[in-house]
Amino acid sequence: MQVLTSKHRVPPMGVDGETGVYRELMRNDAANEEDELGTSYRVTYDWEDANARVLAKRMKRFKPDVVYVWNQQALSKSLLFGLQAQGVPLFYDLHSNWLNEYTFESDPWFRWWKRNKSKRSRLYRVFLGLIGSSRRLLIGHPAELDLSYASVCSASLRDELVASGIAHAASLPVVPPALDTSRMVMKSQFQPARRFIWAGRLTVGKAPALALDAVRILKERGIDVSLDYYGVGEPLERKAIRDLIDHAGLGDRVRMQGIRPGELLAHYHKYDALLFTSCCNDPFPITPLEALLSGLPSILAKDGGIVEVVEDGETALLFESGDSYSLADAMVRMMRLPDGGEAMSRKCLEQLKARHSIDVVIEHVEALLTAATQD
């Protein structure tokens, strides 16, 4: 197997132990405004062409039996149409919403061909069409991609794809994410909840401020709790949360914690419960899955795919997405569990291990890849 991915956040000399991993593709979200991606034909074409050449080189040298597509969020969508035109078997493992129409059409190459309204660009498109160069790098609607061999991480994502116009996504099988539980630090001691953890990216969609507001509500009710944020984000995003904490007067019970990639698994077991506040229809978030598989009782927003694997009051507690009062009420429910949520956590862990262990999911993926290569 070879892996072709982006240069994102990798030291110039690479990383030890990455034989067969080629970090060569350029991401379009890393470009500066002055690069004119999506507005200048020459800049956009050169960007797409560079990525196409990288892929062509890997395909020629490795000659894969099947290409496994994981995530094209910030990568050239024209690569997919080029692969499809070659007739190489493609398998799509859809774990995020990059294939929906809105995200797909934000691609720079798509923007230039379809949505650039400048008079000069329109004239140039007509000229390129007349000389037969308009489709030198292929682009189209996501519904034109062949998803004969594909899976989705949740029914929620499948419904979103269908709603965005990809009708044939309705028949895609659900293969949920899996985690290596051998790396987990399991929670073994439980007590009535008082110490909560929030973890994730500090973006609007993850709604980190909602957890802070729930703590404020509990304080007004005379209920003392503590909350630690393990937030991943830009310095300005972290500062914004700190400012909210200070403005709310909650510095005595809410803290921002530093975290590096991969370190969070060592912290879940130290807390009484997780607060997951996402409100962006997250296809299948990994953070709550990690927490649940670590044995940590969890309070989850009714959002996206995570609610497909839990039952309120049985394996987790749920609250109305975007509603801080509903979250505060759920925190009180958790605090009133005399066993600290241990029974609920044990039941959830047993169910998740049966459906989300590495071995179980690998079997599903292997069967789908085999089918793609045998046609």
MIBA-731616 format. One record per residue (C-alpha): residue in three letters; z, y, x negated. Coordinates in pm, whole numbers. Layout:
N
<res: ALA z: Z y: Y x: X>;
...
***
This chain:
375
<res: MET z: 0 y: 0 x: 0>;
<res: GLN z: -69 y: 357 x: -105>;
<res: VAL z: 81 y: 669 x: 46>;
<res: LEU z: -111 y: 996 x: 62>;
<res: THR z: 104 y: 1289 x: 166>;
<res: SER z: 158 y: 1659 x: 102>;
<res: LYS z: 291 y: 1850 x: -196>;
<res: HIS z: 578 y: 1982 x: 14>;
<res: ARG z: 906 y: 2034 x: -178>;
<res: VAL z: 821 y: 1807 x: -467>;
<res: PRO z: 877 y: 1904 x: -832>;
<res: PRO z: 549 y: 1961 x: -1018>;
<res: MET z: 603 y: 1645 x: -1226>;
<res: GLY z: 675 y: 1428 x: -922>;
<res: VAL z: 970 y: 1202 x: -850>;
<res: ASP z: 1073 y: 891 x: -1045>;
<res: GLY z: 1003 y: 557 x: -881>;
<res: GLU z: 716 y: 677 x: -661>;
<res: THR z: 442 y: 444 x: -779>;
<res: GLY z: 161 y: 448 x: -526>;
<res: VAL z: 272 y: 775 x: -366>;
<res: TYR z: 19 y: 1058 x: -403>;
<res: ARG z: 150 y: 1404 x: -313>;
<res: GLU z: -182 y: 1586 x: -313>;
<res: LEU z: -256 y: 1728 x: 32>;
<res: MET z: -203 y: 2097 x: 107>;
<res: ARG z: 2 y: 2197 x: 411>;
<res: ASN z: -126 y: 2484 x: 620>;
<res: ASP z: 221 y: 2606 x: 719>;
<res: ALA z: 299 y: 2679 x: 355>;
<res: ALA z: 16 y: 2933 x: 326>;
<res: ASN z: 76 y: 3306 x: 297>;
<res: GLU z: -75 y: 3547 x: 548>;
<res: GLU z: -303 y: 3687 x: 283>;
<res: ASP z: -464 y: 3344 x: 246>;
<res: GLU z: -643 y: 3414 x: 577>;
<res: LEU z: -635 y: 3055 x: 696>;
<res: GLY z: -784 y: 3043 x: 1043>;
<res: THR z: -946 y: 3386 x: 1015>;
<res: SER z: -1168 y: 3373 x: 709>;
<res: TYR z: -1438 y: 3104 x: 724>;
<res: ARG z: -1464 y: 3069 x: 347>;
<res: VAL z: -1088 y: 3044 x: 288>;
<res: THR z: -1042 y: 2802 x: 578>;
<res: TYR z: -1342 y: 2589 x: 480>;
<res: ASP z: -1232 y: 2565 x: 118>;
<res: TRP z: -882 y: 2458 x: 228>;
<res: GLU z: -1019 y: 2187 x: 457>;
<res: ASP z: -1276 y: 2076 x: 203>;
<res: ALA z: -1011 y: 2036 x: -68>;
<res: ASN z: -803 y: 1808 x: 154>;
<res: ALA z: -1112 y: 1613 x: 261>;
<res: ARG z: -1203 y: 1551 x: -104>;
<res: VAL z: -852 y: 1426 x: -182>;
<res: LEU z: -868 y: 1180 x: 108>;
<res: ALA z: -1220 y: 1068 x: 17>;
<res: LYS z: -1111 y: 996 x: -340>;
<res: ARG z: -816 y: 784 x: -225>;
<res: MET z: -1030 y: 596 x: 29>;
<res: LYS z: -1298 y: 519 x: -230>;
<res: ARG z: -1051 y: 396 x: -492>;
<res: PHE z: -814 y: 199 x: -271>;
<res: LYS z: -1050 y: 75 x: 6>;
<res: PRO z: -775 y: 19 x: 266>;
<res: ASP z: -805 y: -236 x: 544>;
<res: VAL z: -629 y: 3 x: 781>;
<res: VAL z: -509 y: 365 x: 761>;
<res: TYR z: -159 y: 422 x: 898>;
<res: VAL z: -126 y: 776 x: 1034>;
<res: TRP z: 231 y: 903 x: 1052>;
<res: ASN z: 236 y: 1280 x: 1095>;
<res: GLN z: -35 y: 1545 x: 1072>;
<res: GLN z: 186 y: 1835 x: 1184>;
<res: ALA z: 81 y: 2075 x: 908>;
<res: LEU z: -213 y: 1882 x: 762>;
<res: SER z: -585 y: 1912 x: 831>;
<res: LYS z: -674 y: 1751 x: 1165>;
<res: SER z: -1035 y: 1725 x: 1048>;
<res: LEU z: -923 y: 1437 x: 825>;
<res: LEU z: -867 y: 1221 x: 1134>;
<res: PHE z: -1211 y: 1289 x: 1279>;
<res: GLY z: -1365 y: 1219 x: 939>;
<res: LEU z: -1185 y: 884 x: 915>;
<res: GLN z: -1284 y: 795 x: 1267>;
<res: ALA z: -1649 y: 872 x: 1192>;
<res: GLN z: -1633 y: 630 x: 897>;
<res: GLY z: -1525 y: 349 x: 1128>;
<res: VAL z: -1214 y: 261 x: 928>;
<res: PRO z: -939 y: 104 x: 1145>;
<res: LEU z: -673 y: 363 x: 1227>;
<res: PHE z: -319 y: 305 x: 1351>;
<res: TYR z: -121 y: 602 x: 1484>;
<res: ASP z: 258 y: 584 x: 1466>;
<res: LEU z: 349 y: 879 x: 1687>;
<res: HIS z: 704 y: 994 x: 1624>;
<res: SER z: 661 y: 1366 x: 1691>;
<res: ASN z: 454 y: 1586 x: 1920>;
<res: TRP z: 193 y: 1700 x: 1666>;
<res: LEU z: -84 y: 1545 x: 1878>;
<res: ASN z: -19 y: 1756 x: 2187>;
<res: GLU z: -284 y: 2017 x: 2260>;
<res: TYR z: -79 y: 2324 x: 2166>;
<res: THR z: 22 y: 2195 x: 1821>;
<res: PHE z: -319 y: 2043 x: 1755>;
<res: GLU z: -503 y: 2366 x: 1834>;
<res: SER z: -281 y: 2565 x: 1596>;
<res: ASP z: -469 y: 2395 x: 1310>;
<res: PRO z: -646 y: 2669 x: 1102>;
<res: TRP z: -986 y: 2497 x: 1111>;
<res: PHE z: -962 y: 2455 x: 1488>;
<res: ARG z: -856 y: 2818 x: 1527>;
<res: TRP z: -1158 y: 2946 x: 1337>;
<res: TRP z: -1413 y: 2739 x: 1531>;
<res: LYS z: -1262 y: 2769 x: 1876>;
<res: ARG z: -1050 y: 3080 x: 1900>;
<res: ASN z: -1161 y: 3335 x: 1641>;
<res: LYS z: -1289 y: 3623 x: 1857>;
<res: SER z: -1423 y: 3856 x: 1590>;
<res: LYS z: -1790 y: 3952 x: 1630>;
<res: ARG z: -1866 y: 3861 x: 1269>;
<res: SER z: -1717 y: 3513 x: 1312>;
<res: ARG z: -1911 y: 3449 x: 1634>;
<res: LEU z: -2239 y: 3544 x: 1467>;
<res: TYR z: -2158 y: 3327 x: 1166>;
<res: ARG z: -2079 y: 3028 x: 1390>;
<res: VAL z: -2418 y: 3065 x: 1557>;
<res: PHE z: -2586 y: 3081 x: 1215>;
<res: LEU z: -2401 y: 2772 x: 1090>;
<res: GLY z: -2503 y: 2587 x: 1404>;
<res: LEU z: -2869 y: 2676 x: 1355>;
<res: ILE z: -2873 y: 2545 x: 998>;
<res: GLY z: -2683 y: 2228 x: 1092>;
<res: SER z: -2360 y: 2307 x: 908>;
<res: SER z: -2133 y: 2365 x: 1205>;
<res: ARG z: -1978 y: 2017 x: 1192>;
<res: ARG z: -1970 y: 1953 x: 820>;
<res: LEU z: -1594 y: 1911 x: 856>;
<res: LEU z: -1533 y: 1749 x: 1191>;
<res: ILE z: -1297 y: 1884 x: 1456>;
<res: GLY z: -1249 y: 1812 x: 1823>;
<res: HIS z: -996 y: 1777 x: 2103>;
<res: PRO z: -710 y: 1530 x: 2044>;
<res: ALA z: -835 y: 1336 x: 2347>;
<res: GLU z: -1143 y: 1247 x: 2138>;
<res: LEU z: -933 y: 1050 x: 1889>;
<res: ASP z: -945 y: 673 x: 1928>;
<res: LEU z: -589 y: 559 x: 2006>;
<res: SER z: -678 y: 194 x: 2056>;
<res: TYR z: -416 y: 111 x: 1795>;
<res: ALA z: -116 y: 336 x: 1832>;
<res: SER z: 246 y: 346 x: 1940>;
<res: VAL z: 485 y: 617 x: 2056>;
<res: CYS z: 854 y: 652 x: 1977>;
<res: SER z: 956 y: 717 x: 2337>;
<res: ALA z: 834 y: 724 x: 2695>;
<res: SER z: 914 y: 1097 x: 2688>;
<res: LEU z: 655 y: 1156 x: 2415>;
<res: ARG z: 403 y: 937 x: 2595>;
<res: ASP z: 442 y: 1144 x: 2913>;
<res: GLU z: 401 y: 1465 x: 2712>;
<res: LEU z: 76 y: 1342 x: 2557>;
<res: VAL z: -63 y: 1244 x: 2897>;
<res: ALA z: 33 y: 1585 x: 3038>;
<res: SER z: -152 y: 1755 x: 2751>;
<res: GLY z: -478 y: 1582 x: 2850>;
<res: ILE z: -467 y: 1261 x: 2645>;
<res: ALA z: -495 y: 1027 x: 2943>;
<res: HIS z: -539 y: 707 x: 2740>;
<res: ALA z: -193 y: 762 x: 2587>;
<res: ALA z: -47 y: 629 x: 2913>;
<res: SER z: -93 y: 269 x: 2797>;
<res: LEU z: 56 y: 309 x: 2449>;
<res: PRO z: 351 y: 80 x: 2367>;
<res: VAL z: 690 y: 229 x: 2286>;
<res: VAL z: 817 y: 137 x: 1938>;
<res: PRO z: 1135 y: 338 x: 1880>;
<res: PRO z: 1261 y: 456 x: 1542>;
<res: ALA z: 1474 y: 226 x: 1328>;
<res: LEU z: 1735 y: 290 x: 1063>;
<res: ASP z: 1874 y: 78 x: 783>;
<res: THR z: 2230 y: 25 x: 905>;
<res: SER z: 2337 y: -109 x: 564>;
<res: ARG z: 2341 y: 253 x: 443>;
<res: MET z: 2576 y: 370 x: 717>;
<res: VAL z: 2942 y: 451 x: 659>;
<res: MET z: 3090 y: 298 x: 974>;
<res: LYS z: 3359 y: 472 x: 1175>;
<res: SER z: 3670 y: 253 x: 1200>;
<res: GLN z: 3946 y: 483 x: 1323>;
<res: PHE z: 3943 y: 649 x: 1665>;
<res: GLN z: 4166 y: 907 x: 1832>;
<res: PRO z: 4138 y: 1143 x: 2129>;
<res: ALA z: 3863 y: 1386 x: 2031>;
<res: ARG z: 3948 y: 1720 x: 1872>;
<res: ARG z: 3717 y: 1739 x: 1569>;
<res: PHE z: 3348 y: 1774 x: 1653>;
<res: ILE z: 3037 y: 1780 x: 1435>;
<res: TRP z: 2701 y: 1949 x: 1495>;
<res: ALA z: 2413 y: 1851 x: 1264>;
<res: GLY z: 2045 y: 1940 x: 1254>;
<res: ARG z: 1792 y: 2213 x: 1187>;
<res: LEU z: 1906 y: 2565 x: 1272>;
<res: THR z: 1610 y: 2639 x: 1500>;
<res: VAL z: 1593 y: 2771 x: 1855>;
<res: GLY z: 1480 y: 2432 x: 1985>;
<res: LYS z: 1790 y: 2261 x: 1846>;
<res: ALA z: 2012 y: 2523 x: 2017>;
<res: PRO z: 2296 y: 2536 x: 1760>;
<res: ALA z: 2450 y: 2840 x: 1932>;
<res: LEU z: 2511 y: 2631 x: 2244>;
<res: ALA z: 2781 y: 2428 x: 2068>;
<res: LEU z: 2948 y: 2748 x: 1952>;
<res: ASP z: 2949 y: 2885 x: 2306>;
<res: ALA z: 3107 y: 2562 x: 2434>;
<res: VAL z: 3391 y: 2604 x: 2183>;
<res: ARG z: 3436 y: 2962 x: 2307>;
<res: ILE z: 3457 y: 2838 x: 2667>;
<res: LEU z: 3720 y: 2581 x: 2572>;
<res: LYS z: 3919 y: 2848 x: 2389>;
<res: GLU z: 3920 y: 3059 x: 2706>;
<res: ARG z: 4055 y: 2756 x: 2891>;
<res: GLY z: 4333 y: 2723 x: 2637>;
<res: ILE z: 4188 y: 2409 x: 2473>;
<res: ASP z: 4188 y: 2393 x: 2095>;
<res: VAL z: 3906 y: 2207 x: 1916>;
<res: SER z: 3736 y: 2238 x: 1580>;
<res: LEU z: 3363 y: 2227 x: 1507>;
<res: ASP z: 3180 y: 2182 x: 1177>;
<res: TYR z: 2813 y: 2278 x: 1147>;
<res: TYR z: 2596 y: 2080 x: 905>;
<res: GLY z: 2292 y: 2299 x: 947>;
<res: VAL z: 1960 y: 2273 x: 766>;
<res: GLY z: 1770 y: 2599 x: 757>;
<res: GLU z: 1667 y: 2913 x: 578>;
<res: PRO z: 1935 y: 3152 x: 444>;
<res: LEU z: 1868 y: 3394 x: 731>;
<res: GLU z: 1916 y: 3115 x: 988>;
<res: ARG z: 2248 y: 3015 x: 832>;
<res: LYS z: 2357 y: 3379 x: 823>;
<res: ALA z: 2270 y: 3416 x: 1192>;
<res: ILE z: 2508 y: 3132 x: 1284>;
<res: ARG z: 2783 y: 3274 x: 1063>;
<res: ASP z: 2740 y: 3613 x: 1233>;
<res: LEU z: 2769 y: 3447 x: 1575>;
<res: ILE z: 3087 y: 3269 x: 1464>;
<res: ASP z: 3239 y: 3596 x: 1344>;
<res: HIS z: 3127 y: 3789 x: 1653>;
<res: ALA z: 3284 y: 3526 x: 1881>;
<res: GLY z: 3609 y: 3537 x: 1686>;
<res: LEU z: 3597 y: 3163 x: 1622>;
<res: GLY z: 3627 y: 3162 x: 1243>;
<res: ASP z: 3959 y: 2976 x: 1270>;
<res: ARG z: 3800 y: 2675 x: 1441>;
<res: VAL z: 3427 y: 2673 x: 1353>;
<res: ARG z: 3294 y: 2625 x: 998>;
<res: MET z: 2953 y: 2611 x: 831>;
<res: GLN z: 2928 y: 2320 x: 586>;
<res: GLY z: 2676 y: 2276 x: 306>;
<res: ILE z: 2463 y: 1963 x: 309>;
<res: ARG z: 2188 y: 1811 x: 99>;
<res: PRO z: 1918 y: 1573 x: 226>;
<res: GLY z: 2053 y: 1222 x: 269>;
<res: GLU z: 2421 y: 1321 x: 246>;
<res: LEU z: 2496 y: 1342 x: 617>;
<res: LEU z: 2540 y: 965 x: 656>;
<res: ALA z: 2861 y: 989 x: 454>;
<res: HIS z: 3020 y: 1240 x: 697>;
<res: TYR z: 2976 y: 1111 x: 1054>;
<res: HIS z: 3275 y: 875 x: 1040>;
<res: LYS z: 3513 y: 1161 x: 955>;
<res: TYR z: 3473 y: 1322 x: 1298>;
<res: ASP z: 3577 y: 1236 x: 1654>;
<res: ALA z: 3241 y: 1306 x: 1821>;
<res: LEU z: 2890 y: 1444 x: 1769>;
<res: LEU z: 2749 y: 1736 x: 1968>;
<res: PHE z: 2371 y: 1714 x: 2006>;
<res: THR z: 2234 y: 2022 x: 2180>;
<res: SER z: 1854 y: 1995 x: 2150>;
<res: CYS z: 1654 y: 2162 x: 2429>;
<res: CYS z: 1297 y: 2122 x: 2297>;
<res: ASN z: 1202 y: 1788 x: 2457>;
<res: ASP z: 1252 y: 1619 x: 2120>;
<res: PRO z: 1043 y: 1296 x: 2123>;
<res: PHE z: 1317 y: 1092 x: 1953>;
<res: PRO z: 1568 y: 1278 x: 1734>;
<res: ILE z: 1707 y: 1090 x: 1434>;
<res: THR z: 2040 y: 1273 x: 1397>;
<res: PRO z: 2203 y: 1131 x: 1714>;
<res: LEU z: 2060 y: 787 x: 1635>;
<res: GLU z: 2224 y: 803 x: 1291>;
<res: ALA z: 2554 y: 909 x: 1445>;
<res: LEU z: 2546 y: 639 x: 1713>;
<res: LEU z: 2459 y: 371 x: 1457>;
<res: SER z: 2751 y: 494 x: 1247>;
<res: GLY z: 2979 y: 421 x: 1542>;
<res: LEU z: 3047 y: 788 x: 1618>;
<res: PRO z: 3101 y: 870 x: 1989>;
<res: SER z: 2838 y: 1122 x: 2092>;
<res: ILE z: 2778 y: 1394 x: 2350>;
<res: LEU z: 2403 y: 1432 x: 2402>;
<res: ALA z: 2184 y: 1682 x: 2585>;
<res: LYS z: 1962 y: 1534 x: 2854>;
<res: ASP z: 1655 y: 1609 x: 2645>;
<res: GLY z: 1364 y: 1407 x: 2513>;
<res: GLY z: 1368 y: 1044 x: 2410>;
<res: ILE z: 1730 y: 994 x: 2303>;
<res: VAL z: 1845 y: 963 x: 2665>;
<res: GLU z: 1622 y: 656 x: 2702>;
<res: VAL z: 1859 y: 447 x: 2488>;
<res: VAL z: 2200 y: 554 x: 2624>;
<res: GLU z: 2378 y: 553 x: 2960>;
<res: ASP z: 2616 y: 829 x: 3060>;
<res: GLY z: 2977 y: 716 x: 3048>;
<res: GLU z: 2882 y: 373 x: 2916>;
<res: THR z: 2736 y: 427 x: 2570>;
<res: ALA z: 2750 y: 808 x: 2533>;
<res: LEU z: 2830 y: 1120 x: 2733>;
<res: LEU z: 2544 y: 1336 x: 2859>;
<res: PHE z: 2529 y: 1701 x: 2962>;
<res: GLU z: 2266 y: 1932 x: 3111>;
<res: SER z: 2040 y: 2061 x: 2836>;
<res: GLY z: 2083 y: 2431 x: 2765>;
<res: ASP z: 2408 y: 2459 x: 2967>;
<res: SER z: 2710 y: 2544 x: 2752>;
<res: TYR z: 2950 y: 2500 x: 3045>;
<res: SER z: 2815 y: 2150 x: 3104>;
<res: LEU z: 2865 y: 2079 x: 2734>;
<res: ALA z: 3222 y: 2212 x: 2744>;
<res: ASP z: 3296 y: 1986 x: 3042>;
<res: ALA z: 3153 y: 1686 x: 2855>;
<res: MET z: 3373 y: 1768 x: 2556>;
<res: VAL z: 3677 y: 1764 x: 2787>;
<res: ARG z: 3564 y: 1426 x: 2923>;
<res: MET z: 3546 y: 1294 x: 2567>;
<res: MET z: 3889 y: 1438 x: 2483>;
<res: ARG z: 4043 y: 1259 x: 2782>;
<res: LEU z: 3926 y: 913 x: 2673>;
<res: PRO z: 4250 y: 743 x: 2566>;
<res: ASP z: 4074 y: 523 x: 2309>;
<res: GLY z: 3884 y: 817 x: 2159>;
<res: GLY z: 3554 y: 673 x: 2284>;
<res: GLU z: 3589 y: 352 x: 2080>;
<res: ALA z: 3487 y: 112 x: 2359>;
<res: MET z: 3187 y: 329 x: 2446>;
<res: SER z: 3089 y: 351 x: 2081>;
<res: ARG z: 3116 y: -25 x: 2023>;
<res: LYS z: 2900 y: -102 x: 2326>;
<res: CYS z: 2638 y: 151 x: 2218>;
<res: LEU z: 2634 y: 17 x: 1863>;
<res: GLU z: 2578 y: -339 x: 1983>;
<res: GLN z: 2284 y: -238 x: 2201>;
<res: LEU z: 2122 y: -17 x: 1939>;
<res: LYS z: 2141 y: -280 x: 1666>;
<res: ALA z: 1950 y: -519 x: 1892>;
<res: ARG z: 1669 y: -268 x: 1950>;
<res: HIS z: 1669 y: -30 x: 1655>;
<res: SER z: 1733 y: -243 x: 1350>;
<res: ILE z: 1474 y: -231 x: 1073>;
<res: ASP z: 1382 y: -599 x: 1111>;
<res: VAL z: 1316 y: -577 x: 1485>;
<res: VAL z: 1096 y: -266 x: 1462>;
<res: ILE z: 905 y: -393 x: 1156>;
<res: GLU z: 797 y: -698 x: 1355>;
<res: HIS z: 647 y: -475 x: 1626>;
<res: VAL z: 467 y: -255 x: 1373>;
<res: GLU z: 331 y: -554 x: 1176>;
<res: ALA z: 186 y: -705 x: 1495>;
<res: LEU z: 11 y: -378 x: 1581>;
<res: LEU z: -129 y: -334 x: 1229>;
<res: THR z: -253 y: -694 x: 1225>;
<res: ALA z: -435 y: -638 x: 1554>;
<res: ALA z: -604 y: -328 x: 1410>;
<res: THR z: -736 y: -514 x: 1106>;
<res: GLN z: -861 y: -819 x: 1297>;
<res: ASP z: -1091 y: -642 x: 1541>;
***
